[in-house]
Amino acid sequence: MYIKIQITGKLEVVTGMHIGGSSAYAAIGAVDAPVIKDARTNAPMIPGSSLKGKMRTLLAKSYNETLAAIPDEDDGRLTRLFGSAKKGNLKRSRMIISDMMLTNAKKLREYGLQSLTEIKFENTINRITAMANPRQIERVVRGAEFGIDFIYEFYEQEQKQQEITEDFEVIAQGMKLLQYDYLGGNGSRGYGKVKFHDLGADIIVGELSEDILETCNKLLKDV
């Protein structure tokens, strides 16, 4: 039996977040480091690859007994969930993490914001010459919310159903770790703190025991 479970919810930006976009064609005097934006709306977005990569990196620190040089050498629980391209141990990813779009632009505008991003001015000083090197970094404003859409895939012929709850334990742990870390760049300087809200899982393809689905939802609610 083939099963797809959809995980939905919200990701809230708690402190200004910078996930970089291209500045290749920026005009003179433009922002040095813009954020990535949706081409249709020009609103900030979060690439699914950014969230997936950060979660896996944090989980690798938590689950791996030794430092893995490449993701394909991660703990088996991680390669089972996120996949592996290692020769002789090929595994397809069970997780699809879609790009996340801004969901509360109207509400942010009601607060009086003129823009959905802010420009943070930073400066580095050469300790020898005392010469300043100013730069402008664009950040998504705090309070911005992005819609979460994960798809978890399950093949009953290949997997044991208890692996579903084990995988959801890993997913929930990755989200918890991220809330105590940061998403995007410059986290050590206070950027990119995030929080998850209203997480839930629903079966969209196939059938699954209600007990297993209830356990998955409990794990998500405990994030």
N, C-alpha and C positions, 0 to 999 in steps of 0.2 A: 504493500500500500504506500502511496505517495502522499505526504502531508506537507502543507505549508502553514506556518504559524506567523502571524503578523504582530509585531511589537510596535505600539504607537505611544506617543507622549509628547512632552515638550522639553526643550533644552533652554534654560534661561541663562543669559549672560549676566554674571554678577559683577564683574569688573571689566573695563574696556578690553575688547578682544581683537587681536590682529592676526588674521590668516591672510598672507600676502597674495596679491594679484600682480599682474604684469605692469611694469612702469616703462616698458620699452619705447613707448611713443608719447611719453609725458612731455608737456611743454616746459620751457624754462620757467622756473619759479613754482612749478607744480609740486605736489606732495611727493616726498622722496620714496615713501613706502606705502602705496595704497592697499586697501583690502580687496579681496576677490569679491566680485559682484555678479548677480544674475544678469545675463545679457538682455533679457526681455524687459525687466523692471528697473534695472540699475540699483536694486536694493542689495544689501549685503547678503551673503549666503555662506553656508558651511559645507564644503565638499565632503561627501561620504568617506572618501579616502583619508581625509584628515582625522576624522573621528575614529575610524577603524584602525588606522595605524597607531594612533596614540593609545587607544585601549589595549591593543596587542603588545605594545612596548611596555606599558605598565604591568600588564599581566605576566609578561616574560620575567620581569624583575621579581614578581611575587611567586611564580610557579617553578621557574627554572632553578635547578640545584647549582648549576654553574653558568657563567656568562656564555650565551650562544652567539657565535659569530654571525650567523645568518638565521632568519626566521624559520627556515626549514629544519633547524636543529632544536627548536623549542620543545618544551614538555609536550607529551602526547596529547594532553587535554586541549592544548592550544592548536596544534596542527590538525587535530580532529575537527575543531570548530572553524578555524580560519583557513585551513588547507595547507598543502605542502607540494612543492614542485621537485622535491628531492628524488633523484633517480632510484628506482626500486621501492619508493615509499610515496607514490603519488596519491594525493588526497584532494578532492574537490572541496571548496569552502562550503560550509553549511550556512554561512551568514551573508546576506546581501544588505548592505547599508547604503541607502539612497542619499543623494545630496539633500541638504536641509534648507528650506526656504523660510524667510521671515514671515511670521504669522500675525504680528501685532503692530504693524506699521501705523494703522489708524489710531490706535491707543497711544502710541508714542507721540504722534502729532498732536493729540489732545493735551499732552503735557506742555505743549508750547515749543517742542523741538522743531527747529528749522531743517535739520538734517538727521538722517538715521545713523550717521557716523560722526566722529569727532576727530579733530587734529590735535595730537599731543606733540608739543615741541620738546625735543631733548637735545642735550649738548654734551659732548665729550671734550675734555681739556687735556692737551698734551702736557704731561708732568714736567717735561724738560723745557719746552719753549713757552708754555702757558697759552698756546694757540688754541682757539675754540673751533670746534667742528660741529656746528648746529645741524639738526635734521628734523624733518617733520614726519611723524608716523600717524597714519590713519587707523582708527579703532572703531569697532562696532560699539555703540553706546550701551551702557549697563541698562538692564531692564528689557533688552531685546529678547524675543522668544522665537525659537525655530521649531518647526514640526519634525518629529522623529518618525521614520518609517523604516523599520528593519523587517526583513523576511528571513525566517529560519526554516530550512528545508530538511525533511526527514524521509529516508527510504527504509521502510520496515523490513524489506528483504535483507538489507545490509546491516542494519543497526538494531540494537536491543532498545526497547522503549524506555528503560531506565536511564539510558544515555541522554534522553531529552532533558530530564531534570538536572542531570550532571552538567550538561551544556549551559542550561539557564543559570546554574550556580556560577559558572565562569562569566557569563554575560553580566549578571548582576554585580559580581565582584569587580569587573572592569569598569562599570559605571561608578561604583563606590570609590574606587581608586582615583578615577578622573576628577571626582568632586573635591578630592584633597590634593589635586595637582593643578594643572592648567591645560587649556587647549589653545593651540596657536603658538605664536612666538613671544619672547620676552617675559615669560612667566616668572622668572626670578625677580623681575622689577614690578610685579603686581598685576600684570596683564592676564587675561584669559581664565579667570575663575568662573566655573559654570556649575549649574545645579539642574537636576532632572526633576520633572513633575509629571503627575498623572500617567504613570507608566502602566501599560496593560497589554495582555496577549490574547489574541483570538485566532481560532482555526479558520482559515479561508479556503483551504483545499483539503479534502479527506476527512477522516474521523479520528478522534483521540479520546482516551479515557478522561472523564471529567475530573478524576482525582489528580491525574498528571497535570492537566491544564490549571487546576486550582493551585497546585504546588508551584507551577511556573509563575502564576500571577502573584502569589505570596512573596516569592523571591524578588520580583520586580518592585512590589510595594515597599519592601524593606530597604530599598536603595536609599 
